[in-house]
Every structure is written in C-alpha cells, then in structure tokens.
Amino acid sequence: MRVVLSLGTGTLLLVAMLKPPAIPQAGPLGQPKSPKQVGAPADATRAAIPFDNPQTPEKIALGQKLFFDGRLSADGTVACSTCHNPARAFTDGRPTSVGINGRIGQRNAPTILNALYNKTQFWDGRVKTLEEQAALPIVNPVEMGQPSLDAAVARIAAIPEYQDAFRKVFGAPPNARDLLRAIASYEGTQLSFDAPFDHFIAGDQNAIDDAAKRGWELFNTRARCNKCHALSEQKRDATYFTDNDFHNIGIGIIRHNVVALARQAEQAIKSGDTSQIDRAALQTDMSALGRFLITRSARDIAAFKTPGLRNVLVTGPYFHDGSQETLWDVMDHYNKGDGLQNPYLDEDIQPLALTEGDIDDVVAFLASLTSADYKAQGIKELARQRELSRTNRPQRDTARAFGPKPQQPKPQRP
C-alpha cells in the first residue's frame, strides 16, 4: 500500500506502508549504562555532555520514559524505541525504518549506542546535537507524524505524571526545549564498550582469537578500513572507529540520476532548512544525495557519514539504505572496489584483493567489537551470517577484487 504526502514544496510523494511494529519497552538492555566500562574514554565522555544540559538521575529517568512512550507520536503507535530498540542494540533490524501508519522511510536506523560522541547526527549530519536530533523524528510525517513539537508537548502536558516530572526536573511545565533535553540526556547514557576487543587492547592477549587479531591488522593495512574508520590513517583508533566524515562508497547511487536529483533539491529545498531536508531524506529519492542536501557541494553527492563499528555485528542490515544483509556482503562490496559507473566515488575505494580467509578474519575482528551486553545475541548472529555467507554472496566479484581499479567517468556538475 502507498500513501500520498506533501513535502511542503508543492511536491507530492508516494510513501510505501507496512503494519507498524509494537513499541519496544526498555527492559534490562534499555537501562542507563555506567561510563566505567573497559574501553570507554572517560575524559571524552565528560567533555561530550553539554554544559547546558547536564545529566541528573531524575532527568535521565524522564528522558527514558519519553523515549519509550508512543504518546509522543500523532496516533500513539510509534515511540523513539520503535526505530531504536534496545533488544536490537538500539536499531530496528530493518533495511529502512517503519513509522506512523506503517509508512516506510528511505534510511536505515543508526544505533543510539555511543551517539553521545558523534560530531554530527543522522546519516547526512544534518544536525549536530542529540537535542536537535530528538526533535526531527517527532514531526516527520513518516516517523512520529506530529504536526509540530508544540502538538507533541500538548499531548504530553495533558498527562499528570508528566506535569509532575517536568516540574520536578526543570521547574516548569512540559515544553519543547525541556522535552528534547530530557530525551537527549537519556540517549547520552547509552554507552557501549566492554567488548572482547577492549580487553585485548587493555592487555589481555587471550580476549580475542587469532582470526580477530589477523583481522585487526588487515583492518589497518590491506583492507583499508582505516581510511574511514580511524581518526587518522597514521594512528589506529581503538575507541570510536570513525573519522566523523562523509564518503561516497558506491551504495545506491547507480540506480538514481543524482545530477537531476541535485538540481531538484536546489530548486525544492531551501538551503539550511533542516525540516525540509529531513523530509526529503526520509520521503523522497533525494535521500540518495546524502550530504549534498546539507552542503550543496558536488563533492558531497551521495556521501554519507562513516558510522562507528561497535556492535556492528548485531546492528545490521548495513549501510544508509540497509541494502546489505551480512558483514560478508559488506566486505565483498569493498573488496571489489564497487563503483564502476560512479563519478563521485571516494578516492579511497578501490579493489582490495582480499582472499576468503582475509574476509573471514576481518569479520572476526568486527565481531570482537560486540559489547558484553550483546554477547549471546552476537554469537547467534555471527553463526547466522556465516551460514548465509556460505550459500548467498550477491556482492562477491573475485575477478574485480583482484583486478586493477577501473577508470571512472568524470563527474557532472548539478
């Protein structure tokens, strides 16, 4: 089923629909986490908490209640946890997320875990803070569907327990600014380290197996993962696994005429209008433009944020469009240097000539980034992905992986 929506620019959209999932509850995995975990950066954690939104137990508790409350959505069927389910490491396990009335968006739900350290939020970095991030899903028509933040606040304000909680925490009745501060405060407690790899880096040589150790070396050398998943190419990153930058890695661009979409974006979306950008990113084919929607720079066409890799094993499917099911698919994509017809492909994407054993080792390393909270889930998921990889490898192209980098077409300017 599809429904017609308006982008607010005279553009009518067809949005696919599914039955919305039940709202997940917090459970043990949704509780605030201690910052005292092996591998957690203590100084960076303290520095990342905004000075104008300090965490308190009461504020965190209020934010947690709001995060799991469907009454923030227009019809009561969708909460923040719908797309960020603690049981799935604060993702939803879908290629792209499902919101109010079962409307399907264009983007894969990134994890909330360790989002406190993000320099920007969302796949295209359209906002910087967790407070800003919390606002947009509430008013997006394919997510929580409220006509405005004030409408969401009015619904919350009609509930006596929220009236009491807001006055206790903020000394004022429910309002938009404090609602976002409370949600962000809770999200900022979702730290996830204490993985086998963290214990290995801390000195326990037996914390990970030989395959994961070989994978860690490949990650920083021939596999070229460090080109994006490290703070610099010269220094290994054992904490964040992201350069906080944006790259075109060849995902999704071929099936779109991105030059035409870029021209459409320049005409239809006012530069800097975060609300319009948010709607275009989730509701239209302009989603494929990625960072270009924000910068309007040709070099950012189809470029998306480098995600961190912690708990990557249990946060699939992968990439901004959820197009790859397993970590073996992800590795196959990079191994062949995908992007034959992509003039905007990042310069670091090239054939890698990794063997099957090499790929298995890199996956073993990625699996070692699974936090203790998700250990059992990770074991099951690794077995599932491994079994699938032995029979279904749609991205594998050995000839290209071991061949020269193909010549790319020159980019057009929008």
Secondary structure, 3 states (H helix, E strand, C coil): CEEEEECCCCCEEEEEECCCCCCCCCCHHHCCCCCCCCCCCHHHHHHHCCCCCCCCHHHHHHHHHHHCCHHHCCCCCCCHHHHCEHHHCCECCCCCCECHHHEECCCCCCCCCCHHHCCCECCCCCECCHHHHHHHHHHCCCCCCCCCHHHHHHHHHCCHHHHHHHHHHHCCCCCHHHHHHHHHHHHCCCCCCCCHHHHHHCCCCCCCCHHHHHHHHHHCCCCCHHHCCCCCCCCCCCCCCCCCCEECCCCCCCCCCHHHHHHHHHHHCCCCCHHHHHHHHHHCHHHHHECHHHHCCHHHCCEEECCCCCCHHHCCCECCCCCECCHHHHHHHHHCCCCCCCCCCCCCCCCCCCCHHHHHHHHHHHHCCCCHHHHHHHHHHHHHHHHHHCCCCCCCCHHHHCCCCCCCCCCCCC
